[in-house]
Amino acid sequence: MAGSTDLLQLEDATGIVTPRAAAVAVSAPMQGADERGQSPSDLRRAIRALLRRPPAVFGLLCSIVVIVWALVPGLFAPMDPLEQNLERYLKPPGYVDMLGKTYWLGTDQQGRDVLSRVIWGSRISLIVGVTTVVVSGLIGVFLGIWAGYKGGWIDAVISRIIDTLFAVPFILLAMSLVAILGPSLQNMILAIALRTWIIYARVVRGEALSLRTQEFIAGAKAMGCGTMRILLLYLLPNVMSSTIVVATLNLGRMIIIESSLSFLGVGVPPPTPTWGGMLAEGRAFLDTAWWIAFFPGVVLMLTVLGTNFIGDWLRDVLDPRLKRLGD
């Protein structure tokens, strides 16, 4: 009983949540809230923290708009993004054709509607961003936890791989892989994920190195828990908050990388609309048709800015030390 009490009290002293301590920590505050009717839940605290931060609210609204665009672009795009008509060559924003159709953001050099292409381009950006974050996160979290917990030659090998990949310029490596494998959506996701997992691995490894010396890990070993059980049930829940924050902040970076590769011509091949591809096409018309590059650039900026604001908010909500200071 004394050992159990020590494990339960460990969360209060260090902020680390063990499975046993988590169960008690959940039940005890809920009972207190029912009796006093004053203690807010974690969800309410998160919502209050969100409402107190206008940038986070702005970022959430921007992200919702982009997500809805990506899920159902046909409901918002007024026209076919691939429809070409040279009679609409470089028409300015607000142009109305003979059929009464309004091109709110103008047309490009092939007469395609810029607004429709911006909306449909959000699908590619979101697919690449979310998929690369998930794939690289899974690889990085597993290798980071494994290296931090096991140490020794395993940690040394993984750490040297991380250092080597950090020394290679990201864009150069991604361009080389896409050039070898061929430009496509799948190859671009693979090229980005194979480089970005090191960000998660370095963060998670540092936390695992400090967690493996804690008393609850020693208790798990004493109870005969295997390595995989300790990694999944004891270490993984304690690094998830940092992983979520890194993933949220990294989402905007993945969107920029996708746009950069498309801008350089090694991303998703045309005529599929992408924000980076639209920026590359509008580069030659900046002095005569500024709207081709301006509007996808603004949407890209707002999307990345919004995800960064959400990441800052999640960092404050999920970090137990910041949360305790706020309480």
SULTATA-V739726 format. One line per field, one symbol per residue. ss: DSSP state (A for helix, B for strand, O for the rest). psi: psi as a letter, one per 40 degrees, with the letter a starting at -180 (. if undefined). burial: + if it has 24 or more other ideal C-beta (glycine too) atoms within 12 Angstrom, else -. Layout:
# SULTATA-V739726
ss->???
psi->???
burial->???
This chain:
# SULTATA-V739726
ss->OAAAAAAAAAAAAAOOOOAAAAAAAAAAAAAAAAAAOOOOOAAAAAAAAAAOOAAAAAAAAAAAAAAAAAAOAAAAOOOOOOOOOAAAOOOOOOBBOOOOOBBOOOBOOOOOBAAAAAAAAAAAAAAAAAAAAAAAAAAAAAAAAAAAAAOAAAAAAAAAAAAAAAAOOAAAAAAAAAAAAOOOAAAAAAAAAAAAAAAAAAAAAAAAAAAOOOAAAAAAAAOOOOAAAAAAAAAAAAAAAAAAAAAAAAAAAAAAAAAAAAAOOOOOOOOOOOAAAAAAAAAAAOOOOOAAAAAAAAAAAAAAAAAAAAAAAAAAAAOAAAAAAAO
psi->ddddddddeddddeehhiddddddddddddddddddfdhiiddddddddddegddddddddddddddddddgddddhdiheehiheefhfiihehhadeehhgdeaiaeeeihdddddddddddddddddddddddddddddddddddddaaddddddddddddddehhddddddddddddihidddddddddededddddddddddddddeeiddddddddeehidddddddddddeeddddddddddedddddddddddddeeeahiiehhidddddddedefdedgddddddddddddddddddddddddddddehddddddd.
burial->------++-++---+++++++---+-------------------++--++-----+--++-++-+++-++--+--++++-+-+-+--+-+++--+-------+++++++++++++++++++++++++++++++++++-++++++++++++----+--++-++--+----++-+++-++----+-+-+++++++++++++++++++-+++-++-++++--+---------++--+++++++++++++++++++++++++++++++-+++-+-++++++++++++-+---+++++++++-++-+++++++++++++++++-+-------
